[in-house]
Amino acid sequence: MENSFRLKDRIVFITGASSGIGKSCALSFAARGAHLILAARRIERVETLATELARAHGIQTLPLELDVTNRKAVFDAVQDLSPEWRKVEVLVNNAGKALGLDKSYETKIEHLEGMMETNVKGLVHVISAIVPGMVERNQGHVIQIGSTAGRWVYPGGTVYCATKHAVRALNEGLKMDVHGTNVRVSSVDPGLVETEFSIVRFDGDAERADKVYADMTPLSPHDVADAVLWCATRPPHVNISEILLMCTDQSHATLINRQTSDS
Ligand SMILES: NC(=O)c1ccc[n+]([C@@H]2O[C@H](COP(=O)([O-])OP(=O)(O)OC[C@H]3O[C@@H](n4cnc5c(N)ncnc54)[C@H](OP(=O)(O)O)[C@@H]3O)[C@@H](O)[C@H]2O)c1
């Protein structure tokens, strides 16, 4: 702990903070005394979270209504931050989604565009708006939420996996892009995590979503936030390139140990 990077009073920018992994990251960073910019499209959710965390931890919080697919909105939002808020120390580039579970050639155009726009273009929009400031200050840390889908393709997940493979490439490339500066780049790549992810994937079908996590113990979003926080608190000379984490019941993309009641 002695050499760990202290987060107290640092600015942490989290995309997709209204739910799941992003929200859990907000709780973890708040507990370390960081000031938080909480971005998502569902502004009422991030407003509530911002109020709660500010009250509970005595930190400053800034809720931000943001659609990462909108490049101009992302740039304007960062540009409009006060000079103090603009000094982002840690960016948790987390907003993302899977839509549907179809063969590549049967993927609906709106699903294709939704995943590419959010997971790939959205990620780059946020990087482009925030990393130049980090490079200029010669300090900062980008932590992207990748996925096991960025390493292995599974049936029905071709397009989503392609976007997460792109995230992996972006992560590797970004570290080279900031080479020679003190900016750190990490990727936290989880397997199955129980969040709203599957509800979004199946267009609100909660029953179908529940089946994804049935008869096994998936990761919780807090488990992923723990990994993110660990990356962020390493001493400044340590860059964690990637963390691959899965629940004990998952050994590969589709190798999942389900304990049915008759087994
Ligand atoms: N759950 C899993 O099994 C799993 C596994 C591996 C990786 N991941 C990755 O983890 C990340 C977080 O997912 P999660 O599991 O926490 O799912 P989640 O509970 O559905 O959260 C997704 C977050 O992304 C935000 N988001 C989606 N589209 C956005 C947009 N256009 N602009 C801004 N924010 C947007 C959502 O906020 P709004 O809707 O309010 O905008 C929400 O806060 C994603 O990148 C996902 O690919 C998840």
The ligand as a Gaussian input file, in Angstrom:
#p B3LYP/6-31G(d) Opt

LIG

0 1
 N      -21.725000      -7.785000     -18.261000
 C      -20.854000      -8.561000     -18.876000
 O      -20.997000      -9.791000     -18.885000
 C      -19.644000      -7.943000     -19.525000
 C      -18.566000      -8.783000     -19.808000
 C      -17.437000      -8.244000     -20.417000
 C      -17.397000      -6.910000     -20.727000
 N      -18.472000      -6.115000     -20.462000
 C      -18.369000      -4.694000     -20.828000
 O      -18.517000      -3.913000     -19.685000
 C      -18.964000      -2.616000     -20.040000
 C      -20.099000      -2.201000     -19.118000
 O      -21.179000      -3.088000     -19.281000
 P      -22.093000      -3.581000     -18.065000
 O      -21.953000      -5.037000     -17.990000
 O      -21.850000      -2.775000     -16.863000
 O      -23.537000      -3.297000     -18.711000
 P      -24.716000      -2.296000     -18.310000
 O      -25.129000      -2.543000     -16.906000
 O      -25.716000      -2.422000     -19.390000
 O      -24.013000      -0.854000     -18.399000
 C      -23.664000      -0.298000     -19.619000
 C      -23.394000       1.186000     -19.431000
 O      -23.013000       1.749000     -20.696000
 C      -23.745000       2.948000     -20.883000
 N      -23.945000       3.242000     -22.289000
 C      -24.461000       2.443000     -23.251000
 N      -24.542000       3.102000     -24.427000
 C      -24.040000       4.359000     -24.215000
 C      -23.851000       5.494000     -25.011000
 N      -24.162000       5.505000     -26.313000
 N      -23.317000       6.611000     -24.443000
 C      -22.987000       6.604000     -23.142000
 N      -23.140000       5.563000     -22.318000
 C      -23.670000       4.451000     -22.848000
 C      -25.061000       2.733000     -20.158000
 O      -25.594000       3.998000     -19.760000
 P      -26.866000       4.708000     -20.423000
 O      -27.730000       3.628000     -21.007000
 O      -27.491000       5.433000     -19.276000
 O      -26.282000       5.626000     -21.440000
 C      -24.614000       1.939000     -18.947000
 O      -24.233000       2.810000     -17.907000
 C      -19.343000      -2.690000     -21.524000
 O      -18.296000      -2.139000     -22.284000
 C      -19.441000      -4.199000     -21.774000
 O      -19.174000      -4.516000     -23.116000
 C      -19.583000      -6.588000     -19.853000

